[in-house]
Amino acid sequence: MNLIVRLTLTLCTTLTFAQQPEVGKAMHKGKTKAKTTSAELAKRMTTWFPEFNHTPNLVYKTVGDQKLQLDLLTPKGLQSEAAPLLLYIHGGGWGGGDRYRCARPDISGVFKRCAAAGILCATLEYRLNSSKATAFDSATDCKDALRFLVKHAKTHRIDPERIGAIGGSAGGHLSLVTALGHPQDYPGDPTLMGYDPKSLRCEVAYYPATDFTDVKLAERFIGPQRATLMFGGPADQKADIIRLLSPVQLIKKDSTPVYCFHGDEDTVLSVENSRRLFAKGRQIGADIRYTEVQDGNHGFSSNGSPSLDEIITKASDFIITQLTK
């Protein structure tokens, strides 16, 4: 019986890790998965988030023949004509994932608390890492989604001066860049030019990458093949792009308040990423907070401390306090 229990636990652990966000792989080879239609996903959103009215498939920009979209969630019964907004940026190794990852417990739990506090939530798609799009393109798309929401703030009952961001893994990294990077360094769609918010009120990053300028920390990303995909060329020729994608290099004393969460057992993106950002923020006097999850992996784990529920509460309290004051 003990052997069966051990085998069962091993299998569950394996499945748990397999379901965590992976760096650079969107799907396993050899498996064909039927594509879920936009209508089906929209229906699922209403099931996942019954606290909100769902506005799906808002096209915020077009690149070539690709229409980039976001979904907006408005708390039911919202009275305000200018309410705060939380923007979610999904993970998936910069090359995978989609905006419907907002159904993950660590994000959906925050969304539900935001609904109760009268905060709108948005979830966006961006160009995924490929031979046609770099991680810098992804970051620019995130900036443009923010610009679109500011441009159409009145239509969607958004207060452009009370916007926050959240993301995990690659999305944690991109949300940090969105919050900390100077808008002029990420020029995007000309029709959205000039609609950057003055600043974001807050940013929450779960297990992000934070510094591609550090050779040891970014070793897996700066080899010739991966660097070309991520940055558009060899790392030694893309120093400016790499700096603009490195939150440790972007954070300043007056930057958006940041709260990072990272598991100390993370083998996908080392905990040193968040430790490094926190240390830099504290050194320069930035408003930055950090919770290290003991026994937490990439995506956290069921036996981590603090627990997932506690992480959600800490993240939500931070966001709600910053966006509603």
Secondary structure as GFF3:
##gff-version 3
##sequence-region A 1 325
A	DSSP	alpha_helix	2	18	.	.	.	ID=ss1
A	DSSP	alpha_helix	38	48	.	.	.	ID=ss2
A	DSSP	beta_strand	52	63	.	.	.	ID=ss3
A	DSSP	beta_strand	66	75	.	.	.	ID=ss4
A	DSSP	beta_strand	83	89	.	.	.	ID=ss5
A	DSSP	three_ten_helix	99	103	.	.	.	ID=ss6
A	DSSP	alpha_helix	105	116	.	.	.	ID=ss7
A	DSSP	beta_strand	120	124	.	.	.	ID=ss8
A	DSSP	alpha_helix	135	151	.	.	.	ID=ss9
A	DSSP	beta_strand	158	168	.	.	.	ID=ss10
A	DSSP	alpha_helix	170	180	.	.	.	ID=ss11
A	DSSP	three_ten_helix	183	185	.	.	.	ID=ss12
A	DSSP	three_ten_helix	190	192	.	.	.	ID=ss13
A	DSSP	beta_strand	202	206	.	.	.	ID=ss14
A	DSSP	three_ten_helix	219	221	.	.	.	ID=ss15
A	DSSP	alpha_helix	224	231	.	.	.	ID=ss16
A	DSSP	three_ten_helix	235	237	.	.	.	ID=ss17
A	DSSP	alpha_helix	239	244	.	.	.	ID=ss18
A	DSSP	alpha_helix	247	250	.	.	.	ID=ss19
A	DSSP	beta_strand	258	263	.	.	.	ID=ss20
A	DSSP	alpha_helix	272	284	.	.	.	ID=ss21
A	DSSP	beta_strand	288	293	.	.	.	ID=ss22
A	DSSP	alpha_helix	308	324	.	.	.	ID=ss23
###
